[in-house]
Every structure is written in structure tokens, then in C-alpha cells.
Amino acid sequence: MGRRALRKIDPQLDLSAHFLTLEKLPRPGCAQRLFTEEAPLEIEVGSGKGLFLQNAAQENPQHNFLGLEVSHKYARFTAARLAKRQLSNALAVHGDGLQFLREFVPDNSVRAIHVYFPDPWWKKRHHRRRVLNEAFLADVVRTLEPQGRLHFWTDVPAYYQNTLELIANTTHLLQGPLPVAQQPATHDLDYRTHFERRTRLQGAPVFRAEFEKTVGSGK
């Protein structure tokens, strides 16, 4: 199912502190320098409409949250969501998330990496386009701090199983999969993402897993 139309962004809303583009970031650069306060960093690859970033930043003001989104209009929508709530510990970056991890994130510097409902690229010949590939996992291991976590959710059982096998076969430095319990929603937007909300309201299953970087592991 394709993405739904977005609401219009208030033209009076200042997005300058919450919306960045990868191509305009200074090089050499560091992800932590994009925030006004130094704090443990969590990165979401594929931030969509920004529900996770909004809720996580509100619930964990002692952490910084950075969302990477390849769609310009969705990245701006996320930035508007954060700006409207004046969340200084969260921002959206438009661009290739894998490139950002590779070029802007130092070793052992990220508390958590979140990948929720990535495009499954259904056709076998397109599987190489999936976010969760060997190159991405190598950067996950490199950038996570010891005991840092990779969060992966999907509604596609084959993608879930293929990813678990890929992680097991390509790195021994991620311990898991660790089980993740489904929590009951206490209100209409009490979901990790809008996609999770839609999936659960339709009665479809969500497959969740976490992986923890081994203590003392290197790249």
C-alpha cells in the first residue's frame, strides 16, 4: 500500500533548526554536532511521518534523536512535526541514510539505531535495494556503542526471517534476536510509527526484534 497524502505544513513554521539536507551538511562532519546539546544519540533510518521521533524525543529528553528520510516531503513533514512541538533534541535529515551513517557517524558513538517497516522491495531482483543489507549492517556494528541496540520491525514475515538470517551470517557482534513484546496502545497515536498503527488496526501481525552490540566489541 502506498503512502497517503500529507497534511499541508504551516508556512509560518520555522524549520531551520529541525530540517537539514545531506548534500548541504559540512564535510567533514559529525552527527552529534548537529544538536545544540551533547547527549546519547539515537538514529532512525526511514523516519516517515516522524511519529517515532516525536514520541521518543518527548519521552526521552535526555537523548538526541536524528531521523533519516530519503523522501524530501516526508523529511520536511517530520521536521514540521518536531518544530511545532519545539523539540530541540530531535531533527530530520533528508538524504540517503546509508551514506549518512558511512560519512557522518563515528565509531562507537550511537546508543540505538531504529529501522521500522522498511520497504521490502518485493521482487527478488530488487532485494539488493533493501536497507538491511551487508553494508548497512557493517555500519550498524561500527557505529553502535558497546551494548547499543538495533531495533528492527516489519510486517513482512519473509523479510523478517531473511534479515535475521543475514545478521546471523554476516556478523557475530550483534547478540539476538532479543524478543520485543507488543504493548497495548493507550491512545490513538500510542504506536511506534504510523505504519505500525495502521497494521495493528487492520489486525495484521508485526514482527519485532532487537539486537545488542557485544560488550567490548570493535568494528
C-alpha positions in Angstrom: 0.0 0.0 0.0 1.4 3.4 -1.0 1.9 6.3 1.3 -1.1 8.6 2.0 -1.2 12.3 1.2 0.4 14.6 3.8 -1.3 17.5 5.5 0.0 20.9 4.5 2.8 22.4 6.5 2.1 25.8 8.2 4.2 28.2 6.1 4.8 30.3 9.2 6.6 27.4 10.9 10.4 27.8 11.1 12.0 24.5 10.2 15.6 25.8 10.2 16.5 24.0 13.5 14.8 20.7 12.6 15.3 20.2 8.8 18.7 19.5 7.2 19.7 18.1 3.8 22.6 15.6 3.5 24.0 17.4 0.5 24.4 20.7 2.4 25.9 19.3 5.5 29.5 20.4 6.1 32.3 17.9 5.4 34.0 16.6 7.4 31.1 16.3 9.7 29.8 14.6 12.8 26.2 13.7 13.6 26.5 14.9 17.2 27.5 18.4 16.1 24.1 18.8 14.6 22.5 19.2 18.0 22.8 22.1 20.4 23.3 19.8 23.4 25.6 16.7 23.6 23.6 13.6 24.6 23.3 9.9 23.8 22.3 9.7 20.1 19.6 7.5 18.6 19.2 7.3 14.8 16.1 6.3 12.8 16.6 5.2 9.2 13.4 5.9 7.3 11.6 8.3 9.6 8.4 8.5 7.5 5.9 10.9 9.1 8.0 11.3 12.2 5.7 9.7 14.8 8.6 7.8 16.4 10.9 10.8 16.5 8.2 12.9 18.1 7.2 10.4 20.8 10.7 9.3 21.6 12.1 12.8 21.9 9.2 13.8 24.2 9.6 10.7 26.3 13.4 10.8 26.4 14.6 14.5 26.6 18.0 13.3 27.8 18.7 11.7 24.4 19.1 13.2 20.9 17.1 11.7 18.0 18.0 12.0 14.4 15.7 10.8 11.6 17.0 10.0 8.1 14.4 10.1 5.3 15.1 9.7 1.5 11.8 11.5 0.7 12.1 15.3 0.8 8.4 16.0 1.5 8.3 13.4 4.3 11.5 14.7 5.9 10.1 18.2 5.8 6.8 16.9 7.3 8.8 15.3 10.1 10.7 18.5 10.7 7.5 20.4 10.9 6.1 18.0 13.5 9.2 18.4 15.6 9.4 22.2 15.2 5.7 22.6 16.1 6.4 20.9 19.5 9.8 22.8 19.9 11.7 19.6 20.3 15.3 20.7 20.4 16.6 17.1 20.8 15.2 15.9 17.5 15.7 16.7 13.9 15.2 15.3 10.4 17.8 14.9 7.6 16.8 14.4 4.0 19.1 12.1 2.1 20.5 8.6 1.8 20.6 7.1 5.3 23.3 4.6 4.5 25.5 7.4 3.1 24.9 9.4 6.3 25.9 6.5 8.5 29.0 6.0 6.5 30.2 9.6 6.3 28.9 11.3 9.4 28.7 8.8 12.2 31.9 8.0 14.1 32.7 4.5 15.5 31.1 3.5 18.8 29.0 6.7 19.0 25.3 5.7 18.7 23.1 4.4 21.5 20.5 2.9 19.2 19.6 2.5 15.5 15.9 2.1 14.6 14.6 0.6 11.4 10.8 0.4 11.3 8.8 -1.1 8.4 11.4 -0.6 5.7 10.4 -1.0 2.0 10.6 -4.8 1.4 11.3 -4.4 -2.3 9.2 -7.5 -3.1 10.8 -8.6 -6.3 13.8 -10.8 -5.9 15.9 -8.8 -8.3 15.2 -5.7 -6.2 16.3 -7.2 -2.9 19.7 -5.5 -3.2 17.9 -2.2 -2.6 16.7 -3.2 0.8 18.0 -1.0 3.7 19.1 -4.0 5.7 22.0 -5.3 3.7 25.6 -6.3 4.5 27.0 -2.8 4.0 24.4 -1.3 6.3 24.9 -3.9 9.0 28.6 -3.3 8.9 28.0 0.4 9.7 25.5 -0.6 12.4 28.2 -2.6 14.1 30.8 0.1 13.6 28.7 3.0 14.8 26.8 1.4 17.8 28.5 1.8 21.1 29.0 -1.3 23.2 25.6 -2.5 24.4 24.0 -0.2 21.8 20.9 -1.7 20.1 19.5 -2.2 16.6 15.7 -2.2 16.6 14.0 -3.8 13.5 10.3 -4.2 12.9 8.4 -5.2 9.8 5.0 -6.6 8.8 6.5 -8.9 6.2 7.4 -12.3 7.7 9.7 -13.3 4.8 11.7 -10.1 5.1 11.9 -10.6 8.9 13.3 -14.1 8.5 15.7 -13.2 5.7 17.0 -10.3 7.8 17.6 -12.5 10.9 19.5 -14.9 8.7 21.5 -12.1 7.1 22.5 -10.8 10.6 23.4 -14.2 11.8 25.5 -14.9 8.7 27.4 -11.6 8.4 28.3 -10.6 12.0 28.8 -12.2 15.3 28.9 -8.9 17.1 25.1 -8.4 17.3 23.5 -10.5 20.0 20.0 -11.5 19.3 17.3 -11.5 18.2 16.0 -10.4 21.5 12.2 -10.6 21.9 10.1 -7.4 21.9 6.7 -7.6 23.5 3.7 -5.9 21.8 2.4 -3.2 24.1 -1.3 -2.2 24.2 -2.0 1.3 22.8 -3.3 3.7 25.4 -4.4 6.3 22.9 -4.8 6.7 19.1 -1.1 7.7 18.4 0.5 5.4 21.0 2.3 3.4 18.4 6.0 3.3 17.3 5.1 4.6 13.8 2.0 5.4 11.7 2.7 2.2 9.8 2.5 0.2 13.0 -0.8 1.9 13.9 -2.3 1.0 10.5 -1.0 -2.5 10.6 -2.3 -3.3 14.1 -5.7 -1.6 13.5 -6.1 -3.9 10.5 -5.4 -6.9 12.7 -2.2 -7.9 11.0 0.9 -9.1 12.9 4.1 -7.1 13.4 7.4 -8.9 13.7 9.8 -7.2 16.1 13.4 -7.9 17.1 16.3 -6.2 18.9 20.0 -6.8 18.7 22.6 -5.7 21.2 26.2 -5.0 20.3 28.6 -7.3 22.2 30.4 -5.5 25.1 33.9 -4.6 24.2 33.5 -5.5 20.5 35.2 -3.4 17.8 34.1 -2.9 14.3 
